[in-house]
């Protein structure tokens, strides 16, 4: 199996799981957080919805500067409602799947850079950055399921049944 096919299949599975979680995010609580040091629920949900788009950037661009010295900084799409969250997540997953399916394993072996203010934060082969992004997505999605539980929203199955969704 090609690396591009493996990563695309992994993203497809993760996108379906993320969609199930985002479908349960309660509306009207974007500023809610379980602790002062925690992310706000609206920001965390936006992060889960938009992270698949990072994969397209890793395939299609040689680098991303989150806070460029000149020019506009990266800005995620608006996700103020559940419908917007789902639309953004679906579009991001589609864009990244298309990018993965149209690239080569050789391209994924080339380096990609993440910068902040012109300073290199990350420099690694694209396939490693993509794999790390999928792990990062699972981490933040896990945080979001805790937020769901603490807000009495039903937690969907993720990698197996949950207390609220016992289906396989």
N, C-alpha and C positions, 0 to 999 in steps of 0.2 A: 504494500500500500504506500502510496506517495504521502509525503509529509503534508502537502496541501490538502489532500483528501482526509487525512487523519484530523488535522486541525479544524477543517470545515465540519466534519461529523461531530467533533467535540463541541464546537460552537453551537451547532444546531440543537444538541441536547441541552446545553446550558441555557440557551435562549428560551427554550420551552419551560424550563424550570423557573427562570427569572420572570417570565410572563405570569406564571401561576402565582408567584409571590406578589408581583406588582398589582395583580387583580384584586388583592386583599388589602392594599394600603388604604387606611381610612382617610376620607377627605376631610378637610377643615382642620387638620392638625399638623401643618407643615413645620411649626416651630417646636413641637413636642419632642422632648428628649428625656431619657431615663436618668440622666445625671448631668451635672453642669459641664463636665468634660466631654460628654458624648456629642456626636453630630445630631443636628436636628433631623427629624424624620423626613421632612421634605427634601433636604439636601441628600440624605442617604438614599432615598428612593430615586432621586434624579441620577445619582451616581450609578446605581444598579441599572437604570434604564439606558444610560448613555455609554457605559463602559464598552459594550460591543463595538461602538464606533471607533474606539481607540485602535482596534485591530485593523480596520480599513486604513487608518492613518499610518500604521506601521508597515503596511504593504505598499501604499501609494505614495508616501512621503519619505524622504531620507531622515527627517528629524521633525521634532515639534518643540517649539519654545513656548512654555506656558506663560511666561512673562517677558515677552521680547522687549529689548531696550527701545526699539522704535516700532511702531505699528500696533495693531490691536492684539490683545491677549486672547487666548482660547476662551470661548464662551459656550457653554452647553446650551442646548435648546430648552425652551420653556417647558416645564412639566408641572404646571399648577393644578391640574386635575388628573384624575385617574385615566381618563380618556387620552389626555396628552402624554402621560407616562407610557401608556401602552403603545401609542402611535410612534413615539420617539424610539422606544425599545425595538419595535418591529422594524422600523426603518434602519436603525443602526445595525441590527442583526443581518438584514438583507444586504445592506451595503458591504458589510464585512464578508459575508458569505460570497458575494459576487467577486470581491477583490481576491479572496483566497482561491476561488475557482479559476480565476483568470491569471494567476501568477504561477511561478515555477518554484520547485524546491531549491533550485540554485539561487533564485532571488531571495528566498527566505533565509538562506545562509549568509547573506550580506548583512552588514551592520546597520543598525538604526539607533538614533540618538534622541534622548529626551533632555531638553535644556530648560533652565530657569534663569531668566535675565542674561542669557548668553553663556551661562556656565553649564557645562555638561554634568548632568545628574546621573545619566545612565547611557551606556554605550555597549550594546551587545547584539548578537545575531538576531535578526527579526523573529525567527522561530522561537527563540528563548524568550524574547519580550512578549510574544503572543501567548506562549504557555504561561508565563508569569501573570499576564493580564487575566487569563481564564481563572487562575487560582485566586487572584485578587478579587475578581468578580464573585466567586463562591464565598470568600471571606465576608465581603460586605453584604451579600445576600443573606448570609447566616445572621449577621447583626440585625438585618431588617426583619427576619422572622422572629427574633426576640422582641423587637419593637411591636410587631403584630400581637404577640402573646400578651405583652404588657398593656395593650390597648383593647383587649378582649376581641380581637379580630381573629377569625379562624386561620390557623396555620396550614397551608397546603402541604401535600407530600412534596419532598424535595428529592432525596436519593432513596427514599423508602417512605412508608406510611408515617403520618404524624398522628398526634392524639385527636386531631380534628378531621383528618382525611386518611382513613385506613385502607383506601384502595391501592392496588398495585398497578 
